Amino acid sequence: MVNAQMVNGLIFAAGLGTRLKPLTDTMPKALVPLAGKPLLQWQVEKLRDAGVTHIVVNVHHFPDMIIDAVRANNGWGCDICISDERQALLDTGGGLRKAAGLFKDNSPVLACNVDILSNMDIPSLMNTYAALSADNPDLLGLLVVSPRDTQRYLLFDDDSRLRGWTNRKTAEVRPQAIRPWLEQNRLTPLAFSGMQILSPAVFTKMDRVVEEKGEAFSLIDLYLSLCGKEEFKAFVPQDYKMMDVGKIDRLTEAELFARSL
């Protein structure tokens, strides 16, 4: 069993929320209301209920509104630190890297997107990570994935290790060296859910992707720059349900989904 209070939370809330316009013309995506609560509150409470109470929230678009909401609600019962990206939006990988100094105890980081709701069993994720990392101290992360239909997939081998990525619409494969494995059906395509738990050692592995991509890069860029040399594994939840709330035409459906959680 993992001590949840020794796990850091990170909520990616810095995005512009362009798919939620016109709501995000006057507020950040993180404060868009859903079933009576802002999206940020849904995520904070889910982490809090799993025992994760030290949480970093990154901000960029209308950052002061998010900071004011956190203060007005006393962090919804959590110790919330703000990673301020108002000078430059850094994407998820760059956002994780910038937030590094705000995490405590050199502990794992459970990171999630503010606009993805799910029935994820977070204690199960943390416990699985603890068990795997105890046997394999070189494990850098456990990525929550599922077999749902999409265009872009992470690719895993028979040992659930990340080997690459593909876009089925464009036939792009990264890295190119794994294309024969993919064509031979030696890799399992799974859709990324926007949630992962990462070893603190990941912060020492970012230099290469920063050299290639600059300060702003995605977590997928990070994983693909390291897979094959470092170990990331798949976590496939049972009876998993999730919804990306990031589109204006899905808010009514999202409200029903949120109330069902």
C-alpha positions as CSV (number, residue, x, y, z in Angstrom):
1,M,0.0,0.0,0.0
2,V,1.2,3.5,-0.8
3,N,0.9,6.4,1.6
4,A,-1.2,8.8,-0.4
5,Q,0.0,11.7,1.6
6,M,3.4,11.1,0.2
7,V,2.2,11.4,-3.4
8,N,2.1,14.9,-5.0
9,G,-0.8,15.9,-7.2
10,L,-0.5,18.0,-10.3
11,I,-3.5,19.4,-12.2
12,F,-2.8,20.8,-15.6
13,A,-5.1,23.9,-15.7
14,A,-3.0,26.3,-17.8
15,G,-4.6,25.6,-21.2
16,L,-6.4,28.3,-23.3
17,G,-9.6,26.2,-23.5
18,T,-10.2,27.2,-27.1
19,R,-12.6,24.4,-27.7
20,L,-14.8,25.8,-24.8
21,K,-15.2,29.2,-26.4
22,P,-17.1,31.5,-25.9
23,L,-17.1,30.5,-22.2
24,T,-13.3,30.8,-22.0
25,D,-13.3,34.3,-23.5
26,T,-14.1,35.4,-20.0
27,M,-12.9,32.7,-17.7
28,P,-10.2,29.9,-17.6
29,K,-11.1,26.4,-18.6
30,A,-10.5,25.3,-15.1
31,L,-13.4,27.4,-13.8
32,V,-16.0,26.3,-16.3
33,P,-18.9,25.1,-14.2
34,L,-20.1,21.5,-14.5
35,A,-23.0,20.2,-12.4
36,G,-22.6,23.0,-9.9
37,K,-18.8,22.9,-9.5
38,P,-15.9,24.2,-11.6
39,L,-13.8,21.6,-13.4
40,L,-10.9,22.3,-11.1
41,Q,-12.9,21.5,-8.0
42,W,-13.9,18.1,-9.5
43,Q,-10.3,17.2,-10.0
44,V,-9.1,18.5,-6.6
45,E,-11.8,16.6,-4.7
46,K,-11.1,13.4,-6.6
47,L,-7.4,13.6,-5.6
48,R,-8.3,14.7,-2.0
49,D,-10.8,11.8,-1.6
50,A,-7.9,9.4,-2.6
51,G,-5.7,10.9,0.1
52,V,-3.6,13.2,-2.1
53,T,-3.7,16.6,-0.4
54,H,-0.6,18.4,-1.6
55,I,-1.5,19.6,-5.1
56,V,0.2,21.8,-7.7
57,V,-2.0,23.6,-10.2
58,N,-0.4,25.3,-13.2
59,V,-2.0,28.5,-14.6
60,H,-1.7,30.7,-17.6
61,H,-5.1,31.8,-19.0
62,F,-6.9,34.1,-16.6
63,P,-4.4,33.0,-13.9
64,D,-5.6,35.3,-11.2
65,M,-9.1,34.0,-11.4
66,I,-7.9,30.5,-10.6
67,I,-5.7,31.8,-7.8
68,D,-8.6,33.7,-6.3
69,A,-10.9,30.6,-6.6
70,V,-8.4,28.4,-4.8
71,R,-8.0,31.0,-2.0
72,A,-11.7,31.6,-1.6
73,N,-12.4,27.9,-1.2
74,N,-9.4,27.2,1.0
75,G,-8.1,24.8,-1.6
76,W,-11.2,22.6,-1.3
77,G,-9.5,21.0,1.7
78,C,-6.1,20.6,0.1
79,D,-2.7,22.4,0.3
80,I,-2.6,23.9,-3.2
81,C,0.5,25.5,-4.7
82,I,0.3,27.5,-8.0
83,S,2.8,27.0,-10.8
84,D,2.6,30.3,-12.7
85,E,3.0,30.1,-16.4
86,R,1.5,33.4,-17.3
87,Q,4.8,34.4,-19.1
88,A,4.7,31.3,-21.4
89,L,2.4,28.3,-21.9
90,L,4.7,25.3,-21.5
91,D,2.4,22.3,-22.4
92,T,2.1,19.3,-20.1
93,G,5.8,18.2,-20.1
94,G,7.1,21.7,-19.7
95,G,4.5,22.4,-17.1
96,L,5.6,19.4,-15.1
97,R,9.2,20.5,-15.4
98,K,8.5,24.1,-14.2
99,A,6.5,22.8,-11.2
100,A,9.3,20.6,-10.0
101,G,10.4,22.8,-7.1
102,L,6.8,22.9,-5.7
103,F,6.6,19.2,-5.0
104,K,7.5,17.8,-1.6
105,D,9.5,15.0,-0.2
106,N,11.0,13.8,-3.5
107,S,7.8,11.8,-3.9
108,P,5.9,10.5,-6.9
109,V,3.7,12.9,-8.9
110,L,0.2,12.0,-9.9
111,A,-0.6,14.3,-12.8
112,C,-4.0,14.8,-14.5
113,N,-5.7,17.1,-17.0
114,V,-8.3,19.5,-15.5
115,D,-10.8,18.7,-18.3
116,I,-11.0,14.9,-18.2
117,L,-13.5,13.3,-15.8
118,S,-13.4,9.6,-15.0
119,N,-14.3,6.9,-12.5
120,M,-10.6,6.2,-12.1
121,D,-9.8,4.3,-8.9
122,I,-6.8,6.4,-7.9
123,P,-5.8,4.3,-4.8
124,S,-5.5,1.3,-7.1
125,L,-3.3,3.2,-9.5
126,M,-1.0,4.4,-6.6
127,N,-0.8,0.9,-5.1
128,T,0.0,-0.7,-8.4
129,Y,2.7,1.9,-8.9
130,A,4.1,1.3,-5.5
131,A,4.3,-2.5,-6.0
132,L,5.9,-2.2,-9.5
133,S,8.4,0.4,-8.4
134,A,9.4,-1.7,-5.4
135,D,10.4,-4.5,-7.7
136,N,11.8,-2.2,-10.4
137,P,13.4,1.0,-9.1
138,D,14.1,2.1,-12.7
139,L,10.3,2.4,-13.4
140,L,9.7,6.1,-14.4
141,G,6.0,6.0,-14.7
142,L,2.6,4.3,-14.9
143,L,0.4,5.7,-17.6
144,V,-3.4,5.3,-17.4
145,V,-4.6,3.9,-20.8
146,S,-7.6,2.1,-22.2
147,P,-8.7,0.3,-25.4
148,R,-11.2,3.0,-26.4
149,D,-11.5,4.2,-30.0
150,T,-9.4,7.2,-31.0
151,Q,-6.9,8.2,-33.7
152,R,-3.8,8.4,-31.6
153,Y,-2.5,5.5,-29.5
154,L,0.4,4.7,-27.3
155,L,2.0,1.3,-28.2
156,F,3.0,-1.2,-25.6
157,D,4.8,-4.6,-25.7
158,D,3.8,-7.8,-24.1
159,D,5.3,-6.7,-20.8
160,S,3.1,-3.6,-20.8
161,R,6.2,-1.4,-21.5
162,L,5.8,1.7,-23.6
163,R,7.5,1.3,-27.0
164,G,6.0,4.2,-29.1
165,W,3.1,6.0,-30.5
166,T,1.0,6.1,-33.7
167,N,-1.6,8.2,-35.4
168,R,-3.9,5.9,-37.4
169,K,-5.3,8.7,-39.4
170,T,-2.0,9.9,-40.8
171,A,-0.1,6.6,-40.4
172,E,2.6,8.4,-38.4
173,V,4.7,6.2,-36.1
174,R,7.2,7.3,-33.5
175,P,9.9,6.2,-33.3
176,Q,10.2,4.9,-36.8
177,A,12.2,1.9,-35.7
178,I,9.1,0.2,-34.2
179,R,7.1,0.3,-37.4
180,P,7.9,-3.4,-38.2
181,W,6.8,-4.4,-34.7
182,L,3.5,-2.6,-35.3
183,E,3.0,-4.1,-38.7
184,Q,3.6,-7.6,-37.2
185,N,1.0,-6.9,-34.5
186,R,3.6,-7.2,-31.8
187,L,2.5,-4.0,-30.1
188,T,-0.8,-3.3,-28.3
189,P,-2.4,0.1,-29.1
190,L,-4.0,1.8,-26.1
191,A,-5.4,5.3,-25.7
192,F,-3.9,7.7,-23.2
193,S,-6.3,9.0,-20.6
194,G,-4.5,12.2,-19.5
195,M,-3.5,10.7,-16.1
196,Q,-0.2,9.2,-14.9
197,I,1.9,8.7,-11.8
198,L,5.6,9.5,-12.3
199,S,8.8,8.8,-10.4
200,P,10.6,11.9,-9.1
201,A,13.6,10.5,-11.1
202,V,11.8,11.7,-14.3
203,F,13.0,15.2,-13.6
204,T,16.6,14.2,-14.2
205,K,15.7,12.7,-17.6
206,M,14.3,15.8,-19.3
207,D,17.4,17.5,-20.8
208,R,17.2,15.6,-24.1
209,V,13.6,16.6,-24.9
210,V,14.3,20.2,-23.9
211,E,17.2,20.3,-26.3
212,E,15.0,19.0,-29.1
213,K,11.7,20.8,-28.3
214,G,12.6,23.8,-26.2
215,E,11.0,24.7,-22.9
216,A,7.4,23.9,-24.1
217,F,6.8,20.2,-24.8
218,S,4.2,17.6,-24.1
219,L,4.4,14.6,-21.8
220,I,4.0,12.4,-24.8
221,D,7.1,14.0,-26.3
222,L,8.9,13.2,-23.1
223,Y,7.8,9.6,-23.0
224,L,8.7,9.0,-26.6
225,S,12.1,10.5,-26.1
226,L,12.8,8.1,-23.3
227,C,10.9,4.9,-24.2
228,G,13.3,2.1,-25.2
229,K,15.9,3.5,-22.8
230,E,13.7,4.1,-19.7
231,E,10.7,2.2,-18.5
232,F,7.1,3.5,-18.6
233,K,4.3,0.9,-18.2
234,A,0.6,0.8,-19.0
235,F,-2.1,0.8,-16.3
236,V,-5.4,-0.4,-17.8
237,P,-8.3,0.2,-15.3
238,Q,-11.2,-2.2,-15.0
239,D,-14.6,-0.9,-15.9
240,Y,-13.1,2.4,-16.9
241,K,-15.2,5.3,-17.9
242,M,-13.9,8.7,-18.9
243,M,-14.9,11.9,-20.7
244,D,-13.0,14.8,-22.2
245,V,-15.0,17.8,-21.1
246,G,-13.0,20.2,-23.3
247,K,-15.6,20.8,-26.0
248,I,-18.5,23.3,-25.7
249,D,-21.0,21.0,-27.4
250,R,-20.4,18.2,-24.9
251,L,-21.1,20.1,-21.7
252,T,-24.7,18.8,-21.3
253,E,-23.5,15.3,-21.8
254,A,-20.6,16.0,-19.4
255,E,-23.0,17.2,-16.7
256,L,-24.8,13.9,-16.8
257,F,-21.6,12.0,-16.7
258,A,-20.3,14.0,-13.8
259,R,-23.4,13.4,-11.8
260,S,-23.0,9.6,-12.4
261,L,-19.5,9.4,-10.9
